[in-house]
Amino acid sequence: MAVSVNPNIRKSSGAGLLSSLPSRLMATRRTTDTLLEGLTAEDQNLQSMPETSPAKWHRAHTSWFFETFVLTGHLSGYQVFQPAYAELFNSYYNGVGRQHPRARRALLSRPTMDEVTAYRAHVDAALEALLGTTATDALTRIAPLLELGRAHEQQHQELILTDLKHGFSFNPLSPSLGKSPSCSDQDAPPSGWIVQDSGIVEIGADAEAFCFDNETPRHRVLIDRPFRLSDRPVSCGDYLDFIDDGGYGEPLLWLSDGWTWLQREAIEAPLYWQRDEACGRGWSVFTLAGRKPLDRSQPVCHLSFYEAAAYAAWAGARLPTEFEWEAVAASQDGTGQFADAGCFHPQPFHPGNGPGLYGGVWEWTASSYAPYPGFRPAAGAIGEYNGKFMANQMVLRGGSCATPADHIRPSYRNFFYPPDRWQFSGLRLAQDA
C-alpha cells in the first residue's frame, strides 16, 4: 500500500508557515500542471455531466481565483490577462459578477489549452512578484488569502482527477492516468474496533494553522454514550457480500429518498462496477489506470450516501456522526494513501499501517452539512466559499487517494449531496458500544 504522512495531523505551533508560504504556494501551482502532463487538448475539454468540469476549466479557474481575490487588489500595477475570463472562469461567486453556465463548460473550445497555459504563466509570474516584493507585515495580512487560494487549488486537483475519471469511464479505450493499483486475491483482514468513551469533546479547527471557515468555530460537543469505530473502511469484498445477499433489492434497508433514487436510476452496484465473468471474479471496476478485476481487499468507493447508509443497516451497524469520527481521528497520526503516491485508486488496507482513518476513501458520515454554533461567513464575495452550501448535503471525512497529503486534517469537512458518487467516497462502520 502506498502511504505517506500528513504533517498537519499532529498539532504544531504554525511557526514557519509564513516563511514557507511562497514555496508551498508555487509548488501547488506546479503540481496542477504536472498532474495533467500527457493529456491531450481533447482530454482537457472533456465534461461528462453537469456536476463535472473540464480539466482545462479547472486550470483556468484556479488562476482566476488568484487573479480576482489576490492579485487585482494587492499587486500594484497588475494587468488582468483577459477581461472576458472574469465570466468564463467564475464558478459561483455572485458577488464578483456573472458566470458561464456550469453545464456548458465543455462548449468553451476557446480559449485553447495553450492559451490557458499562458494564462497560468501570467498569474504565476505575478504571484512570484507579489511574494518577492511584499514586505513581511503586508504579507502577513494577505497570507490567509494566499493560503485559501492554495487550498482551493488543491481541492481542484482532486476534482480534476475525479472529473477525468468519470469522463474516461465512458470510453471503451479505457484511457488512463497515474500508476496502476496493486491487485490482491485476498479478502481484507477482519475488521476490529476502536472504542471511544462518552463525554464532552472539542470539535473544529484551532487557530494555529490554516483552515476553512466551515471548520470553525471550535466548540464542545457531547458524545452521550460510548461507541466504537471500525479500524478500517468497508472493503469491496464486504460490499460484494451485501450485493450477493440482495441488498439492492431490500427496501427495508434503504432511506425513503434512497430507495426512490435507487429505483429511478436502476442502480445495482457502486459506480464503475461492471458484471464481468471474464475476469474470473464476476465483477470488474474502472480505475484511472483502466478497467481492472474487482479486488476484494480494496476499500469500496464511489458510493452514494444512500448506499453507505443501506450497507451500514445491513451490517447491523450505522454511520458515525462527523463528531464521533473527529473525536477518534484527532488522536491518530496522518498515515494514509494520498495523491502524492501517484496511484489514484484506494489500495488494500494493511493492519500494520494503523487504523487508516486518513486517505484512501472519503468516508460518509451521518451528519448533515450545517454551520457550527457561532459560525459567521467572511465578509464579501469570499464568504461565498462554503457558507451558502450549508443545506441538503452530507459531511464526509478523512480524505482520499486523490487528496494531497498536506491538505487534510482531523477537522476537515467535505460535503456532497446524498446521490453523488463520482468522488472517491466510501464508508466506515460505527456501533454503540
Secondary structure, 3 states (H helix, E strand, C coil): CCCEECCCCCCCCCCCHHHHHHHHHHHHHHHHHHHCCCCCHHHHCCCCCCCCCCHHHHHHHHHHHHHHHHHHHHCCCCCCCCCCHHHHCCCCCHHHCCCCCHHHHHHCCCCCHHHHHHHHHHHHHHHHHHHHHCCHHHHHHHHHHHHHHHHHHHHHHHHHHHHHHHHHCCCCCCCCCCCCCCCCCCCCCCCCEEEECCEEEEECCCCCCCCCHHHCCCEEEEECCCEEEECCCCEHHHHHHHHHCCHHHCHHHCCHHHHHHHHHHCCCCCCCEEEEHHHCCEEEEEECCEEEECCCCCECCCCCHHHHHHHHHHCCCECCCHHHHHHHHCCCCCEEECHHHCCCCCCCCCHHHCCCCEECCEEEEEEECCCCCCCCCCCCHHHHCCHHHCCCCEEEECCCCCCCHHHCCCCCCEEECCCCCCCCEECCCEEEC
